[in-house]
Amino acid sequence: MNSLISLVSVVLVFGLILVLAYLVSRALGKTWHLGHNSKYMKIIDQMVVGQDRQILIVRIKDRHYLIGSSSKGVELLKELEGDFPDTDGVGTGGENTGSFLQYYHLYQEKYKELLGKHKFGKK
């Protein structure tokens, strides 16, 4: 009987530790970017495209950049043109938060227009 009580108590304590670890990791995940405030830079949006790979839209002063990040390093992909509204945080899903796909399609449309002008000799 004592061994059954010991086994149940060990399982309950282990389960409690797992639940607490899960709750703490969720709380840290939601507030992690708050501790990394920067005076001149802000991540406008980000999208995970693979294991340890993501694409970010970063605002530095009044310019926007498309940046790729992976385990091999960080690479500037392109300076973006256009207006990207500020959000209250990355991935918060607020009403004024545009999705990465919206920004990507906006950039893609402008890039196609630019390519179309240069293909046909129009500048």
Contacts in CASP RR format, 6 or more apart in sequence:
PFRMAT RR
TARGET T0000
AUTHOR 0000-0000-0000
METHOD contacts of the structure
MODEL  1
MNSLISLVSVVLVFGLILVLAYLVSRALGKTWHLGHNSKYMKIIDQMVVG
QDRQILIVRIKDRHYLIGSSSKGVELLKELEGDFPDTDGVGTGGENTGSF
LQYYHLYQEKYKELLGKHKFGKK
33 43 0 8 1.000
33 89 0 8 1.000
33 90 0 8 1.000
40 60 0 8 1.000
40 61 0 8 1.000
41 58 0 8 1.000
41 59 0 8 1.000
41 60 0 8 1.000
42 58 0 8 1.000
42 59 0 8 1.000
42 86 0 8 1.000
43 56 0 8 1.000
43 57 0 8 1.000
43 58 0 8 1.000
43 89 0 8 1.000
43 90 0 8 1.000
44 56 0 8 1.000
44 57 0 8 1.000
44 58 0 8 1.000
44 59 0 8 1.000
44 64 0 8 1.000
44 84 0 8 1.000
44 86 0 8 1.000
44 87 0 8 1.000
44 90 0 8 1.000
44 103 0 8 1.000
45 56 0 8 1.000
45 57 0 8 1.000
45 84 0 8 1.000
45 87 0 8 1.000
45 90 0 8 1.000
45 91 0 8 1.000
45 97 0 8 1.000
45 98 0 8 1.000
45 99 0 8 1.000
45 100 0 8 1.000
45 103 0 8 1.000
46 54 0 8 1.000
46 55 0 8 1.000
46 56 0 8 1.000
46 57 0 8 1.000
46 90 0 8 1.000
46 91 0 8 1.000
46 100 0 8 1.000
47 54 0 8 1.000
47 55 0 8 1.000
47 56 0 8 1.000
47 100 0 8 1.000
47 101 0 8 1.000
48 54 0 8 1.000
49 55 0 8 1.000
52 70 0 8 1.000
52 71 0 8 1.000
53 68 0 8 1.000
53 69 0 8 1.000
53 70 0 8 1.000
53 71 0 8 1.000
54 68 0 8 1.000
54 69 0 8 1.000
54 70 0 8 1.000
55 66 0 8 1.000
55 67 0 8 1.000
55 68 0 8 1.000
55 69 0 8 1.000
55 77 0 8 1.000
55 100 0 8 1.000
56 66 0 8 1.000
56 67 0 8 1.000
56 68 0 8 1.000
56 69 0 8 1.000
57 64 0 8 1.000
57 65 0 8 1.000
57 66 0 8 1.000
57 67 0 8 1.000
57 80 0 8 1.000
57 84 0 8 1.000
57 100 0 8 1.000
57 103 0 8 1.000
58 64 0 8 1.000
58 65 0 8 1.000
58 67 0 8 1.000
59 65 0 8 1.000
59 84 0 8 1.000
59 86 0 8 1.000
63 79 0 8 1.000
64 79 0 8 1.000
64 80 0 8 1.000
64 81 0 8 1.000
64 82 0 8 1.000
64 84 0 8 1.000
65 76 0 8 1.000
65 77 0 8 1.000
65 78 0 8 1.000
65 79 0 8 1.000
65 80 0 8 1.000
66 76 0 8 1.000
66 77 0 8 1.000
66 78 0 8 1.000
66 79 0 8 1.000
66 80 0 8 1.000
66 107 0 8 1.000
67 74 0 8 1.000
67 75 0 8 1.000
67 76 0 8 1.000
67 77 0 8 1.000
68 74 0 8 1.000
68 75 0 8 1.000
68 76 0 8 1.000
68 77 0 8 1.000
69 75 0 8 1.000
78 107 0 8 1.000
80 103 0 8 1.000
80 107 0 8 1.000
81 107 0 8 1.000
81 110 0 8 1.000
82 106 0 8 1.000
82 110 0 8 1.000
84 103 0 8 1.000
85 96 0 8 1.000
85 98 0 8 1.000
87 93 0 8 1.000
87 94 0 8 1.000
87 96 0 8 1.000
87 97 0 8 1.000
87 98 0 8 1.000
88 94 0 8 1.000
88 96 0 8 1.000
88 97 0 8 1.000
89 97 0 8 1.000
91 97 0 8 1.000
116 122 0 8 1.000
117 123 0 8 1.000
END
